[in-house]
Amino acid sequence: MSSAEPIALGLPAMPDRPLAPRRVSRRIQVGSVAVGGDAP
């Protein structure tokens, strides 16, 4: 039974765009770990 029709799960629809543009963050060190900026 393969149906191509999506099933509604009662979840809200995703917005077309983010609510606000993301800010550029600075990279800082927390101990030996880099946080923010382009750090993963």
All heavy atoms as atom14 arrays in JSON, in Angstrom:
{
  "sequence": "MSSAEPIALGLPAMPDRPLAPRRVSRRIQVGSVAVGGDAP",
  "atom14_mask": [
    [1, 1, 1, 1, 1, 1, 1, 1, 0, 0, 0, 0, 0, 0],
    [1, 1, 1, 1, 1, 1, 0, 0, 0, 0, 0, 0, 0, 0],
    [1, 1, 1, 1, 1, 1, 0, 0, 0, 0, 0, 0, 0, 0],
    [1, 1, 1, 1, 1, 0, 0, 0, 0, 0, 0, 0, 0, 0],
    [1, 1, 1, 1, 1, 1, 1, 1, 1, 0, 0, 0, 0, 0],
    [1, 1, 1, 1, 1, 1, 1, 0, 0, 0, 0, 0, 0, 0],
    [1, 1, 1, 1, 1, 1, 1, 1, 0, 0, 0, 0, 0, 0],
    [1, 1, 1, 1, 1, 0, 0, 0, 0, 0, 0, 0, 0, 0],
    [1, 1, 1, 1, 1, 1, 1, 1, 0, 0, 0, 0, 0, 0],
    [1, 1, 1, 1, 0, 0, 0, 0, 0, 0, 0, 0, 0, 0],
    [1, 1, 1, 1, 1, 1, 1, 1, 0, 0, 0, 0, 0, 0],
    [1, 1, 1, 1, 1, 1, 1, 0, 0, 0, 0, 0, 0, 0],
    [1, 1, 1, 1, 1, 0, 0, 0, 0, 0, 0, 0, 0, 0],
    [1, 1, 1, 1, 1, 1, 1, 1, 0, 0, 0, 0, 0, 0],
    [1, 1, 1, 1, 1, 1, 1, 0, 0, 0, 0, 0, 0, 0],
    [1, 1, 1, 1, 1, 1, 1, 1, 0, 0, 0, 0, 0, 0],
    [1, 1, 1, 1, 1, 1, 1, 1, 1, 1, 1, 0, 0, 0],
    [1, 1, 1, 1, 1, 1, 1, 0, 0, 0, 0, 0, 0, 0],
    [1, 1, 1, 1, 1, 1, 1, 1, 0, 0, 0, 0, 0, 0],
    [1, 1, 1, 1, 1, 0, 0, 0, 0, 0, 0, 0, 0, 0],
    [1, 1, 1, 1, 1, 1, 1, 0, 0, 0, 0, 0, 0, 0],
    [1, 1, 1, 1, 1, 1, 1, 1, 1, 1, 1, 0, 0, 0],
    [1, 1, 1, 1, 1, 1, 1, 1, 1, 1, 1, 0, 0, 0],
    [1, 1, 1, 1, 1, 1, 1, 0, 0, 0, 0, 0, 0, 0],
    [1, 1, 1, 1, 1, 1, 0, 0, 0, 0, 0, 0, 0, 0],
    [1, 1, 1, 1, 1, 1, 1, 1, 1, 1, 1, 0, 0, 0],
    [1, 1, 1, 1, 1, 1, 1, 1, 1, 1, 1, 0, 0, 0],
    [1, 1, 1, 1, 1, 1, 1, 1, 0, 0, 0, 0, 0, 0],
    [1, 1, 1, 1, 1, 1, 1, 1, 1, 0, 0, 0, 0, 0],
    [1, 1, 1, 1, 1, 1, 1, 0, 0, 0, 0, 0, 0, 0],
    [1, 1, 1, 1, 0, 0, 0, 0, 0, 0, 0, 0, 0, 0],
    [1, 1, 1, 1, 1, 1, 0, 0, 0, 0, 0, 0, 0, 0],
    [1, 1, 1, 1, 1, 1, 1, 0, 0, 0, 0, 0, 0, 0],
    [1, 1, 1, 1, 1, 0, 0, 0, 0, 0, 0, 0, 0, 0],
    [1, 1, 1, 1, 1, 1, 1, 0, 0, 0, 0, 0, 0, 0],
    [1, 1, 1, 1, 0, 0, 0, 0, 0, 0, 0, 0, 0, 0],
    [1, 1, 1, 1, 0, 0, 0, 0, 0, 0, 0, 0, 0, 0],
    [1, 1, 1, 1, 1, 1, 1, 1, 0, 0, 0, 0, 0, 0],
    [1, 1, 1, 1, 1, 0, 0, 0, 0, 0, 0, 0, 0, 0],
    [1, 1, 1, 1, 1, 1, 1, 0, 0, 0, 0, 0, 0, 0]
  ],
  "atom14_positions": [
    [[0.85, -1.17, 0.0], [0.0, 0.0, 0.0], [0.89, 1.23, 0.0], [1.33, 1.68, 1.04], [-0.89, -0.07, 1.25], [-1.67, 1.16, 1.53], [-3.04, 0.8, 2.6], [-2.46, 1.27, 4.17], [0.0, 0.0, 0.0], [0.0, 0.0, 0.0], [0.0, 0.0, 0.0], [0.0, 0.0, 0.0], [0.0, 0.0, 0.0], [0.0, 0.0, 0.0]],
    [[1.21, 1.77, -1.17], [2.05, 2.97, -1.24], [1.18, 4.14, -1.68], [0.63, 4.15, -2.77], [3.22, 2.78, -2.2], [2.78, 2.88, -3.52], [0.0, 0.0, 0.0], [0.0, 0.0, 0.0], [0.0, 0.0, 0.0], [0.0, 0.0, 0.0], [0.0, 0.0, 0.0], [0.0, 0.0, 0.0], [0.0, 0.0, 0.0], [0.0, 0.0, 0.0]],
    [[1.06, 5.11, -0.8], [0.25, 6.29, -1.08], [1.17, 7.49, -1.21], [2.04, 7.71, -0.37], [-0.73, 6.51, 0.06], [-1.41, 7.72, -0.11], [0.0, 0.0, 0.0], [0.0, 0.0, 0.0], [0.0, 0.0, 0.0], [0.0, 0.0, 0.0], [0.0, 0.0, 0.0], [0.0, 0.0, 0.0], [0.0, 0.0, 0.0], [0.0, 0.0, 0.0]],
    [[1.0, 8.28, -2.26], [1.84, 9.45, -2.47], [1.29, 10.68, -1.77], [1.91, 11.72, -1.78], [1.96, 9.72, -3.96], [0.0, 0.0, 0.0], [0.0, 0.0, 0.0], [0.0, 0.0, 0.0], [0.0, 0.0, 0.0], [0.0, 0.0, 0.0], [0.0, 0.0, 0.0], [0.0, 0.0, 0.0], [0.0, 0.0, 0.0], [0.0, 0.0, 0.0]],
    [[0.14, 10.57, -1.13], [-0.47, 11.71, -0.47], [0.12, 11.87, 0.93], [0.21, 10.91, 1.69], [-1.98, 11.48, -0.37], [-2.74, 12.69, 0.11], [-4.23, 12.48, 0.02], [-4.69, 11.85, -0.95], [-4.94, 12.93, 0.93], [0.0, 0.0, 0.0], [0.0, 0.0, 0.0], [0.0, 0.0, 0.0], [0.0, 0.0, 0.0], [0.0, 0.0, 0.0]],
    [[0.56, 13.11, 1.3], [1.15, 13.3, 2.63], [0.1, 13.15, 3.73], [-1.09, 13.37, 3.52], [1.69, 14.73, 2.58], [0.94, 15.39, 1.48], [0.56, 14.31, 0.51], [0.0, 0.0, 0.0], [0.0, 0.0, 0.0], [0.0, 0.0, 0.0], [0.0, 0.0, 0.0], [0.0, 0.0, 0.0], [0.0, 0.0, 0.0], [0.0, 0.0, 0.0]],
    [[0.55, 12.78, 4.89], [-0.33, 12.6, 6.05], [-0.15, 13.8, 6.97], [0.97, 14.14, 7.35], [0.02, 11.31, 6.8], [-0.16, 10.11, 5.88], [-0.82, 11.16, 8.05], [0.35, 8.82, 6.45], [0.0, 0.0, 0.0], [0.0, 0.0, 0.0], [0.0, 0.0, 0.0], [0.0, 0.0, 0.0], [0.0, 0.0, 0.0], [0.0, 0.0, 0.0]],
    [[-1.24, 14.44, 7.34], [-1.18, 15.59, 8.25], [-0.91, 15.09, 9.67], [-1.59, 14.21, 10.17], [-2.49, 16.36, 8.2], [0.0, 0.0, 0.0], [0.0, 0.0, 0.0], [0.0, 0.0, 0.0], [0.0, 0.0, 0.0], [0.0, 0.0, 0.0], [0.0, 0.0, 0.0], [0.0, 0.0, 0.0], [0.0, 0.0, 0.0], [0.0, 0.0, 0.0]],
    [[0.12, 15.66, 10.31], [0.48, 15.25, 11.66], [0.05, 16.28, 12.71], [0.36, 16.11, 13.88], [2.01, 15.05, 11.75], [2.57, 13.98, 10.83], [4.08, 13.95, 10.95], [1.98, 12.63, 11.15], [0.0, 0.0, 0.0], [0.0, 0.0, 0.0], [0.0, 0.0, 0.0], [0.0, 0.0, 0.0], [0.0, 0.0, 0.0], [0.0, 0.0, 0.0]],
    [[-0.62, 17.33, 12.28], [-1.07, 18.34, 13.23], [0.02, 19.3, 13.64], [-0.12, 20.02, 14.62], [0.0, 0.0, 0.0], [0.0, 0.0, 0.0], [0.0, 0.0, 0.0], [0.0, 0.0, 0.0], [0.0, 0.0, 0.0], [0.0, 0.0, 0.0], [0.0, 0.0, 0.0], [0.0, 0.0, 0.0], [0.0, 0.0, 0.0], [0.0, 0.0, 0.0]],
    [[1.14, 19.34, 12.91], [2.23, 20.24, 13.23], [2.03, 21.56, 12.48], [1.47, 21.57, 11.4], [3.57, 19.63, 12.81], [3.92, 18.3, 13.48], [5.17, 17.71, 12.87], [4.11, 18.5, 14.97], [0.0, 0.0, 0.0], [0.0, 0.0, 0.0], [0.0, 0.0, 0.0], [0.0, 0.0, 0.0], [0.0, 0.0, 0.0], [0.0, 0.0, 0.0]],
    [[2.51, 22.67, 13.06], [2.36, 23.95, 12.34], [3.25, 23.96, 11.1], [4.28, 23.3, 11.04], [2.82, 24.99, 13.36], [3.66, 24.24, 14.33], [3.12, 22.83, 14.36], [0.0, 0.0, 0.0], [0.0, 0.0, 0.0], [0.0, 0.0, 0.0], [0.0, 0.0, 0.0], [0.0, 0.0, 0.0], [0.0, 0.0, 0.0], [0.0, 0.0, 0.0]],
    [[2.84, 24.73, 10.12], [3.61, 24.84, 8.89], [4.89, 25.62, 9.16], [4.94, 26.5, 10.02], [2.78, 25.55, 7.83], [0.0, 0.0, 0.0], [0.0, 0.0, 0.0], [0.0, 0.0, 0.0], [0.0, 0.0, 0.0], [0.0, 0.0, 0.0], [0.0, 0.0, 0.0], [0.0, 0.0, 0.0], [0.0, 0.0, 0.0], [0.0, 0.0, 0.0]],
    [[5.95, 25.32, 8.42], [7.21, 26.04, 8.57], [7.06, 27.44, 7.97], [6.45, 27.59, 6.92], [8.33, 25.3, 7.84], [8.7, 23.98, 8.46], [9.43, 24.17, 10.09], [10.96, 24.95, 9.67], [0.0, 0.0, 0.0], [0.0, 0.0, 0.0], [0.0, 0.0, 0.0], [0.0, 0.0, 0.0], [0.0, 0.0, 0.0], [0.0, 0.0, 0.0]],
    [[7.61, 28.45, 8.63], [7.55, 29.8, 8.05], [8.39, 29.88, 6.79], [9.36, 29.14, 6.63], [8.11, 30.7, 9.15], [8.9, 29.8, 10.03], [8.28, 28.44, 9.92], [0.0, 0.0, 0.0], [0.0, 0.0, 0.0], [0.0, 0.0, 0.0], [0.0, 0.0, 0.0], [0.0, 0.0, 0.0], [0.0, 0.0, 0.0], [0.0, 0.0, 0.0]],
    [[8.01, 30.79, 5.89], [8.73, 30.94, 4.63], [10.14, 31.48, 4.85], [11.05, 31.18, 4.1], [7.97, 31.87, 3.69], [6.67, 31.24, 3.22], [6.57, 30.0, 3.24], [5.76, 31.99, 2.83], [0.0, 0.0, 0.0], [0.0, 0.0, 0.0], [0.0, 0.0, 0.0], [0.0, 0.0, 0.0], [0.0, 0.0, 0.0], [0.0, 0.0, 0.0]],
    [[10.32, 32.3, 5.87], [11.63, 32.88, 6.14], [11.84, 32.9, 7.65], [10.89, 32.79, 8.41], [11.71, 34.29, 5.57], [10.65, 35.21, 6.14], [10.77, 36.62, 5.58], [9.71, 37.47, 6.07], [9.65, 37.99, 7.3], [10.61, 37.75, 8.15], [8.64, 38.75, 7.66], [0.0, 0.0, 0.0], [0.0, 0.0, 0.0], [0.0, 0.0, 0.0]],
    [[13.08, 33.07, 8.11], [13.3, 33.17, 9.56], [12.57, 34.38, 10.14], [12.3, 35.36, 9.42], [14.81, 33.35, 9.68], [15.39, 32.96, 8.37], [14.32, 33.11, 7.34], [0.0, 0.0, 0.0], [0.0, 0.0, 0.0], [0.0, 0.0, 0.0], [0.0, 0.0, 0.0], [0.0, 0.0, 0.0], [0.0, 0.0, 0.0], [0.0, 0.0, 0.0]],
    [[12.29, 34.35, 11.41], [11.58, 35.45, 12.04], [12.41, 36.72, 12.05], [11.89, 37.81, 11.91], [11.2, 35.07, 13.48], [10.25, 33.89, 13.6], [10.01, 33.56, 15.06], [8.94, 34.18, 12.91], [0.0, 0.0, 0.0], [0.0, 0.0, 0.0], [0.0, 0.0, 0.0], [0.0, 0.0, 0.0], [0.0, 0.0, 0.0], [0.0, 0.0, 0.0]],
    [[13.71, 36.6, 12.23], [14.61, 37.76, 12.22], [15.92, 37.32, 11.6], [16.3, 36.16, 11.69], [14.84, 38.25, 13.64], [0.0, 0.0, 0.0], [0.0, 0.0, 0.0], [0.0, 0.0, 0.0], [0.0, 0.0, 0.0], [0.0, 0.0, 0.0], [0.0, 0.0, 0.0], [0.0, 0.0, 0.0], [0.0, 0.0, 0.0], [0.0, 0.0, 0.0]],
    [[16.64, 38.24, 10.95], [17.93, 37.86, 10.38], [18.92, 37.51, 11.49], [18.87, 38.09, 12.58], [18.37, 39.11, 9.62], [17.52, 40.22, 10.09], [16.28, 39.62, 10.66], [0.0, 0.0, 0.0], [0.0, 0.0, 0.0], [0.0, 0.0, 0.0], [0.0, 0.0, 0.0], [0.0, 0.0, 0.0], [0.0, 0.0, 0.0], [0.0, 0.0, 0.0]],
    [[19.79, 36.56, 11.21], [20.78, 36.14, 12.22], [21.88, 37.18, 12.33], [22.31, 37.76, 11.35], [21.37, 34.79, 11.84], [20.36, 33.67, 11.94], [21.01, 32.36, 11.6], [22.07, 32.03, 12.52], [21.98, 31.12, 13.47], [20.88, 30.44, 13.6], [22.98, 30.89, 14.27], [0.0, 0.0, 0.0], [0.0, 0.0, 0.0], [0.0, 0.0, 0.0]],
    [[22.34, 37.39, 13.56], [23.44, 38.32, 13.8], [24.76, 37.61, 13.6], [24.87, 36.4, 13.81], [23.4, 38.85, 15.23], [22.19, 39.65, 15.55], [22.33, 40.27, 16.92], [22.9, 39.33, 17.87], [22.49, 39.18, 19.11], [21.51, 39.9, 19.56], [23.06, 38.32, 19.93], [0.0, 0.0, 0.0], [0.0, 0.0, 0.0], [0.0, 0.0, 0.0]],
    [[25.78, 38.37, 13.24], [27.12, 37.83, 13.16], [27.67, 37.76, 14.58], [27.57, 38.72, 15.35], [28.02, 38.74, 12.29], [29.44, 38.23, 12.27], [27.46, 38.83, 10.88], [0.0, 0.0, 0.0], [0.0, 0.0, 0.0], [0.0, 0.0, 0.0], [0.0, 0.0, 0.0], [0.0, 0.0, 0.0], [0.0, 0.0, 0.0], [0.0, 0.0, 0.0]],
    [[28.19, 36.59, 14.96], [28.69, 36.43, 16.32], [30.22, 36.42, 16.33], [30.87, 36.13, 15.34], [28.15, 35.15, 16.96], [28.59, 34.03, 16.23], [0.0, 0.0, 0.0], [0.0, 0.0, 0.0], [0.0, 0.0, 0.0], [0.0, 0.0, 0.0], [0.0, 0.0, 0.0], [0.0, 0.0, 0.0], [0.0, 0.0, 0.0], [0.0, 0.0, 0.0]],
    [[30.77, 36.76, 17.48], [32.22, 36.74, 17.65], [32.66, 35.36, 18.12], [31.91, 34.66, 18.8], [32.65, 37.75, 18.7], [32.53, 39.17, 18.23], [33.02, 40.1, 19.29], [32.13, 39.97, 20.45], [32.23, 40.66, 21.55], [33.19, 41.54, 21.7], [31.39, 40.49, 22.54], [0.0, 0.0, 0.0], [0.0, 0.0, 0.0], [0.0, 0.0, 0.0]],
    [[33.87, 35.01, 17.78], [34.43, 33.73, 18.23], [35.16, 33.98, 19.54], [36.01, 34.87, 19.63], [35.39, 33.21, 17.17], [35.96, 31.87, 17.49], [36.82, 31.4, 16.36], [37.31, 30.07, 16.62], [37.73, 29.24, 15.71], [37.72, 29.6, 14.45], [38.15, 28.06, 16.03], [0.0, 0.0, 0.0], [0.0, 0.0, 0.0], [0.0, 0.0, 0.0]],
    [[34.82, 33.21, 20.56], [35.51, 33.3, 21.85], [36.02, 31.94, 22.24], [35.58, 30.92, 21.71], [34.59, 33.87, 22.95], [33.4, 32.92, 23.19], [34.12, 35.27, 22.62], [32.61, 33.25, 24.43], [0.0, 0.0, 0.0], [0.0, 0.0, 0.0], [0.0, 0.0, 0.0], [0.0, 0.0, 0.0], [0.0, 0.0, 0.0], [0.0, 0.0, 0.0]],
    [[36.94, 31.9, 23.18], [37.48, 30.65, 23.69], [36.88, 30.4, 25.07], [36.88, 31.28, 25.93], [39.0, 30.72, 23.81], [39.74, 30.75, 22.49], [39.7, 29.43, 21.77], [39.32, 29.39, 20.62], [40.06, 28.36, 22.42], [0.0, 0.0, 0.0], [0.0, 0.0, 0.0], [0.0, 0.0, 0.0], [0.0, 0.0, 0.0], [0.0, 0.0, 0.0]],
    [[36.37, 29.2, 25.29], [35.92, 28.76, 26.6], [36.83, 27.6, 26.97], [36.64, 26.48, 26.49], [34.44, 28.32, 26.58], [34.01, 27.84, 27.96], [33.55, 29.46, 26.11], [0.0, 0.0, 0.0], [0.0, 0.0, 0.0], [0.0, 0.0, 0.0], [0.0, 0.0, 0.0], [0.0, 0.0, 0.0], [0.0, 0.0, 0.0], [0.0, 0.0, 0.0]],
    [[37.85, 27.91, 27.76], [38.89, 26.91, 28.01], [39.64, 26.68, 26.69], [40.13, 27.63, 26.08], [0.0, 0.0, 0.0], [0.0, 0.0, 0.0], [0.0, 0.0, 0.0], [0.0, 0.0, 0.0], [0.0, 0.0, 0.0], [0.0, 0.0, 0.0], [0.0, 0.0, 0.0], [0.0, 0.0, 0.0], [0.0, 0.0, 0.0], [0.0, 0.0, 0.0]],
    [[39.68, 25.46, 26.23], [40.37, 25.16, 24.98], [39.39, 25.0, 23.82], [39.77, 24.56, 22.74], [41.19, 23.88, 25.13], [40.33, 22.79, 25.41], [0.0, 0.0, 0.0], [0.0, 0.0, 0.0], [0.0, 0.0, 0.0], [0.0, 0.0, 0.0], [0.0, 0.0, 0.0], [0.0, 0.0, 0.0], [0.0, 0.0, 0.0], [0.0, 0.0, 0.0]],
    [[38.11, 25.36, 24.03], [37.07, 25.15, 23.02], [36.64, 26.49, 22.44], [36.33, 27.42, 23.17], [35.84, 24.43, 23.65], [34.74, 24.25, 22.63], [36.25, 23.11, 24.25], [0.0, 0.0, 0.0], [0.0, 0.0, 0.0], [0.0, 0.0, 0.0], [0.0, 0.0, 0.0], [0.0, 0.0, 0.0], [0.0, 0.0, 0.0], [0.0, 0.0, 0.0]],
    [[36.62, 26.59, 21.1], [36.15, 27.8, 20.44], [34.63, 27.75, 20.34], [34.05, 26.73, 20.01], [36.76, 27.91, 19.06], [0.0, 0.0, 0.0], [0.0, 0.0, 0.0], [0.0, 0.0, 0.0], [0.0, 0.0, 0.0], [0.0, 0.0, 0.0], [0.0, 0.0, 0.0], [0.0, 0.0, 0.0], [0.0, 0.0, 0.0], [0.0, 0.0, 0.0]],
    [[33.97, 28.89, 20.63], [32.51, 28.98, 20.59], [32.13, 30.23, 19.8], [32.72, 31.28, 19.96], [31.93, 29.08, 22.02], [30.42, 29.24, 21.99], [32.32, 27.88, 22.84], [0.0, 0.0, 0.0], [0.0, 0.0, 0.0], [0.0, 0.0, 0.0], [0.0, 0.0, 0.0], [0.0, 0.0, 0.0], [0.0, 0.0, 0.0], [0.0, 0.0, 0.0]],
    [[31.11, 30.09, 18.94], [30.6, 31.22, 18.18], [31.4, 31.47, 16.93], [32.35, 30.75, 16.61], [0.0, 0.0, 0.0], [0.0, 0.0, 0.0], [0.0, 0.0, 0.0], [0.0, 0.0, 0.0], [0.0, 0.0, 0.0], [0.0, 0.0, 0.0], [0.0, 0.0, 0.0], [0.0, 0.0, 0.0], [0.0, 0.0, 0.0], [0.0, 0.0, 0.0]],
    [[31.03, 32.52, 16.21], [31.71, 32.86, 14.97], [31.6, 31.73, 13.97], [30.53, 31.19, 13.74], [0.0, 0.0, 0.0], [0.0, 0.0, 0.0], [0.0, 0.0, 0.0], [0.0, 0.0, 0.0], [0.0, 0.0, 0.0], [0.0, 0.0, 0.0], [0.0, 0.0, 0.0], [0.0, 0.0, 0.0], [0.0, 0.0, 0.0], [0.0, 0.0, 0.0]],
    [[32.72, 31.33, 13.39], [32.7, 30.24, 12.41], [33.09, 28.91, 13.03], [33.33, 27.94, 12.34], [33.65, 30.57, 11.25], [35.08, 30.76, 11.69], [35.32, 30.87, 12.9], [35.96, 30.81, 10.8], [0.0, 0.0, 0.0], [0.0, 0.0, 0.0], [0.0, 0.0, 0.0], [0.0, 0.0, 0.0], [0.0, 0.0, 0.0], [0.0, 0.0, 0.0]],
    [[33.16, 28.84, 14.38], [33.49, 27.58, 15.05], [32.32, 26.61, 14.93], [31.17, 27.01, 15.03], [33.81, 27.83, 16.52], [0.0, 0.0, 0.0], [0.0, 0.0, 0.0], [0.0, 0.0, 0.0], [0.0, 0.0, 0.0], [0.0, 0.0, 0.0], [0.0, 0.0, 0.0], [0.0, 0.0, 0.0], [0.0, 0.0, 0.0], [0.0, 0.0, 0.0]],
    [[32.59, 25.34, 14.7], [31.49, 24.37, 14.58], [30.8, 24.14, 15.92], [31.39, 24.31, 16.96], [32.16, 23.1, 14.09], [33.6, 23.25, 14.45], [33.88, 24.71, 14.51], [0.0, 0.0, 0.0], [0.0, 0.0, 0.0], [0.0, 0.0, 0.0], [0.0, 0.0, 0.0], [0.0, 0.0, 0.0], [0.0, 0.0, 0.0], [0.0, 0.0, 0.0]]
  ]
}
